[in-house]
């Protein structure tokens, strides 16, 4: 594992090579934020099974994923696909056939991970950067299509916050709505609440959202009171989910890249 940070926060990142036993076909292997610790209050992030255990599907901390849209070769049958940030994967067996290689650059307060995928007719440059400035942790991602065919990009962060002791969970600057359901309700102050104590397996809910604004989030956190987050993109899809140990929201970024095109995006977490 790698650590970056300052006198306020320490960010632990998984090593794409030495921590390979912690990766599967779900989460990006470069820039995987495994934990964020406050210098006085300790660990700030959780996970679906944290702290008792860890598995590659559930993960912990703030992993991110491209796995919702595996890249399949045109005109070829089979179960192998490219998953950005992971490598060549066998979807039928849910296993990584060949991990991508990363060029890693570390500084005291930032880390950069670069890889180029060349497989199944695709050629894609991917850069992941994680940095710390004061009490803000920034995750930045860039994708460039170097191939000769159309490239769909679908990515989402999966921050795992500890379940708050109260029922109040989070609020957004975007207007959100959802039908009546057993898991969640929207209060008059625009905070989403749990309808009861957290349970495992927990409820998943896709939010209806809109107005075209860039996303900002307020998240309840027992150690800090509130945690903030800001995206420089409008979510394409926006589900929330939680279980007995953790609560998460997942603002999806989606783009389509023609040959030679690039795109990049950022999410900041303010602790």
C-alpha positions as CSV (number, residue, x, y, z in Angstrom):
1,X,0.0,0.0,0.0
2,X,1.0,3.6,-0.5
3,X,0.2,6.6,1.7
4,X,0.0,10.3,0.8
5,X,-1.3,13.2,2.9
6,X,-0.4,16.0,5.3
7,X,-0.7,16.9,9.0
8,X,-4.5,16.6,8.8
9,X,-5.3,13.6,6.6
10,X,-3.6,10.4,5.6
11,X,-4.8,8.6,2.5
12,X,-4.0,4.9,2.0
13,X,-3.9,3.7,-1.6
14,X,-3.7,0.1,-2.8
15,X,-0.5,-0.8,-4.7
16,X,-1.7,-2.1,-8.2
17,X,1.1,-4.8,-8.1
18,X,1.7,-5.7,-4.4
19,X,-2.0,-5.6,-3.4
20,X,-3.2,-7.6,-6.4
21,X,-4.9,-10.1,-4.1
22,X,-7.3,-7.3,-3.1
23,X,-8.5,-6.7,-6.7
24,X,-11.2,-8.5,-8.8
25,X,-13.3,-7.5,-11.8
26,X,-15.2,-4.7,-10.1
27,X,-12.9,-1.8,-9.0
28,X,-10.2,0.2,-10.8
29,X,-6.8,-1.0,-9.6
30,X,-5.0,2.4,-10.0
31,X,-5.9,5.1,-7.5
32,X,-8.0,2.8,-5.3
33,X,-8.5,4.8,-2.0
34,X,-8.5,2.1,0.7
35,X,-8.8,4.4,3.7
36,X,-8.7,8.0,4.8
37,X,-7.6,8.8,8.3
38,X,-7.9,12.0,10.3
39,X,-4.8,12.8,12.3
40,X,-6.8,13.1,15.5
41,X,-10.0,11.1,15.0
42,X,-8.8,8.0,13.1
43,X,-10.3,6.2,10.2
44,X,-13.1,8.1,8.4
45,X,-14.3,5.5,5.8
46,X,-16.0,2.2,6.1
47,X,-17.1,-0.7,3.8
48,X,-19.8,-3.3,3.5
49,X,-17.9,-5.7,5.7
50,X,-15.5,-3.3,7.5
51,X,-13.8,-3.7,9.9
52,X,-14.2,-7.5,10.4
53,X,-13.3,-8.6,6.9
54,X,-12.6,-7.6,3.3
55,X,-13.5,-9.1,-0.1
56,X,-12.7,-7.9,-3.6
57,X,-16.4,-7.3,-4.6
58,X,-17.5,-5.3,-1.6
59,X,-14.3,-3.4,-1.2
60,X,-13.8,-0.5,1.3
61,X,-12.8,3.2,1.4
62,X,-13.5,5.0,-1.9
63,X,-13.0,2.6,-4.8
64,X,-14.1,3.5,-8.3
65,X,-15.3,1.4,-11.2
66,X,-15.6,1.2,-15.0
67,X,-17.0,-2.4,-14.8
68,X,-20.6,-1.5,-15.7
69,X,-19.7,-1.3,-19.4
70,X,-17.1,-4.0,-20.3
71,X,-15.6,-3.4,-23.7
72,X,-16.3,-6.3,-26.0
73,X,-14.5,-6.9,-29.3
74,X,-16.8,-6.3,-32.3
75,X,-17.7,-9.4,-34.3
76,X,-16.1,-11.8,-32.0
77,X,-17.8,-14.3,-29.7
78,X,-16.5,-15.2,-26.3
79,X,-16.6,-14.0,-22.7
80,X,-13.4,-12.0,-22.6
81,X,-13.7,-8.2,-22.3
82,X,-11.6,-5.2,-21.5
83,X,-12.6,-3.5,-18.2
84,X,-10.8,-0.1,-18.0
85,X,-8.5,0.2,-15.0
86,X,-8.4,-3.6,-14.5
87,X,-7.4,-5.3,-17.8
88,X,-8.5,-8.3,-19.7
89,X,-11.3,-10.1,-17.9
90,X,-13.3,-13.3,-18.4
91,X,-16.9,-12.2,-17.7
92,X,-18.3,-15.8,-17.6
93,X,-15.9,-16.8,-14.9
94,X,-15.7,-13.4,-13.2
95,X,-11.9,-13.4,-13.1
96,X,-9.1,-11.2,-14.3
97,X,-7.1,-12.9,-17.2
98,X,-4.4,-10.2,-17.4
99,X,-4.1,-7.2,-15.2
100,X,-3.0,-3.9,-16.8
101,X,0.4,-2.5,-15.9
102,X,0.6,1.0,-14.2
103,X,3.3,3.6,-14.2
104,X,3.1,5.0,-10.7
105,X,4.4,8.4,-9.5
106,X,4.3,9.2,-5.8
107,X,4.8,12.5,-4.0
108,X,4.1,13.5,-0.4
109,X,0.6,14.7,-1.1
110,X,-0.3,13.1,-4.4
111,X,-0.1,9.9,-6.5
112,X,-0.5,9.4,-10.2
113,X,-1.2,6.1,-12.0
114,X,-0.9,5.8,-15.8
115,X,-1.8,2.8,-18.0
116,X,-2.4,2.1,-21.7
117,X,-4.8,-0.7,-22.6
118,X,-4.0,-2.5,-25.9
119,X,-6.3,-5.5,-26.2
120,X,-9.3,-6.8,-28.2
121,X,-8.9,-4.0,-30.8
122,X,-9.0,-1.2,-28.2
123,X,-6.2,1.3,-27.3
124,X,-7.0,3.5,-24.4
125,X,-4.9,5.8,-22.2
126,X,-6.1,6.0,-18.6
127,X,-4.7,8.3,-15.9
128,X,-5.8,8.4,-12.3
129,X,-4.6,11.0,-9.8
130,X,-5.3,11.2,-6.1
131,X,-4.2,14.3,-4.2
132,X,-4.6,15.9,-0.7
133,X,-4.9,19.7,-0.1
134,X,-5.8,20.7,3.4
135,X,-8.8,18.6,4.3
136,X,-9.8,17.9,0.6
137,X,-9.1,14.6,-1.2
138,X,-9.3,15.0,-4.9
139,X,-9.8,12.1,-7.4
140,X,-9.1,13.0,-11.0
141,X,-9.5,10.7,-14.0
142,X,-8.7,11.1,-17.7
143,X,-9.5,8.7,-20.6
144,X,-8.2,9.0,-24.2
145,X,-9.4,6.9,-27.0
146,X,-6.3,6.0,-29.1
147,X,-8.1,3.3,-31.0
148,X,-10.0,3.3,-34.3
149,X,-13.5,2.6,-33.0
150,X,-16.1,4.3,-30.8
151,X,-15.4,4.0,-27.0
152,X,-18.1,4.1,-24.4
153,X,-17.0,5.3,-20.9
154,X,-19.0,4.6,-17.8
155,X,-17.5,5.2,-14.4
156,X,-18.7,5.7,-10.9
157,X,-17.1,6.3,-7.4
158,X,-18.3,4.2,-4.5
159,X,-17.5,6.1,-1.3
160,X,-18.3,3.9,1.7
161,X,-19.2,6.1,4.7
162,X,-19.9,4.7,8.1
163,X,-23.6,4.4,8.8
164,X,-24.6,7.5,10.9
165,X,-26.0,6.8,14.3
166,X,-29.1,8.9,13.4
167,X,-31.4,8.3,10.4
168,X,-30.3,11.5,8.5
169,X,-28.0,10.5,5.7
170,X,-27.3,13.0,2.9
171,X,-28.5,16.0,0.9
172,X,-27.8,17.2,-2.6
173,X,-27.8,20.5,-4.5
174,X,-29.7,18.7,-7.2
175,X,-33.5,18.2,-6.8
176,X,-34.1,14.5,-6.2
177,X,-37.2,12.4,-5.9
178,X,-38.1,8.7,-5.6
179,X,-41.3,6.7,-5.0
180,X,-42.3,5.6,-1.5
181,X,-40.1,2.6,-0.5
182,X,-39.2,0.6,2.6
183,X,-35.6,2.0,2.8
184,X,-35.6,5.7,2.5
185,X,-37.6,8.9,2.7
186,X,-37.0,12.6,1.8
187,X,-37.5,15.1,4.6
188,X,-38.6,18.7,4.3
189,X,-35.0,19.9,4.9
190,X,-34.0,17.9,1.7
191,X,-32.0,15.3,3.6
192,X,-32.6,11.7,2.8
193,X,-33.3,9.6,5.9
194,X,-33.3,5.9,6.6
195,X,-36.8,4.6,7.4
196,X,-35.4,2.5,10.2
197,X,-32.2,1.0,11.6
198,X,-29.6,-0.1,9.0
199,X,-29.8,-3.7,7.9
200,X,-27.9,-6.2,5.8
201,X,-28.6,-6.8,3.0
202,X,-29.5,-3.1,2.6
203,X,-31.8,-1.2,0.3
204,X,-30.7,0.1,-3.1
205,X,-32.5,3.0,-4.6
206,X,-32.1,4.8,-7.9
207,X,-32.8,8.6,-7.5
208,X,-34.6,10.7,-10.1
209,X,-32.5,13.8,-10.3
210,X,-32.2,16.9,-12.5
211,X,-31.7,20.5,-13.4
212,X,-28.4,20.0,-15.1
213,X,-26.2,21.4,-12.2
214,X,-22.9,20.0,-11.2
215,X,-23.3,17.8,-8.1
216,X,-22.6,18.8,-4.5
217,X,-23.2,16.6,-1.5
218,X,-23.5,16.9,2.2
219,X,-23.0,13.6,4.0
220,X,-23.7,12.9,7.7
221,X,-20.6,11.6,9.5
222,X,-20.5,10.8,13.3
223,X,-16.9,11.8,13.7
224,X,-16.9,14.9,11.7
225,X,-20.6,16.0,11.7
226,X,-20.7,16.6,7.9
227,X,-18.6,15.6,5.0
228,X,-18.8,17.4,1.7
229,X,-18.3,16.3,-1.9
230,X,-18.3,18.1,-5.3
231,X,-18.3,16.7,-8.8
232,X,-17.4,18.6,-11.9
233,X,-20.0,16.7,-13.9
234,X,-23.8,16.1,-13.9
235,X,-24.6,12.5,-12.9
236,X,-26.0,10.3,-15.6
237,X,-27.4,7.9,-13.1
238,X,-27.5,8.4,-9.3
239,X,-28.2,5.5,-7.0
240,X,-27.8,5.3,-3.2
241,X,-27.2,2.1,-1.2
242,X,-26.4,1.1,2.4
243,X,-26.2,-1.9,4.7
244,X,-25.7,-2.3,8.5
245,X,-22.1,-1.0,8.2
246,X,-22.0,1.5,5.5
247,X,-23.8,4.0,3.3
248,X,-22.9,5.2,-0.2
249,X,-24.1,7.3,-3.1
250,X,-22.8,6.6,-6.6
251,X,-22.9,9.5,-9.2
252,X,-22.3,8.0,-12.6
253,X,-20.1,9.7,-15.2
254,X,-20.9,8.7,-18.8
255,X,-19.3,9.8,-22.1
256,X,-18.8,8.4,-25.6
257,X,-15.4,9.0,-27.2
258,X,-14.7,8.9,-30.9
259,X,-11.1,8.0,-32.1
260,X,-8.7,10.6,-30.8
261,X,-11.0,12.1,-28.3
262,X,-10.3,12.6,-24.5
263,X,-12.3,13.4,-21.5
264,X,-11.6,14.0,-17.8
265,X,-13.5,14.5,-14.6
266,X,-13.0,15.3,-10.9
267,X,-14.6,14.5,-7.6
268,X,-13.5,16.3,-4.4
269,X,-14.2,15.0,-0.9
270,X,-14.1,17.6,1.9
271,X,-13.3,16.2,5.3
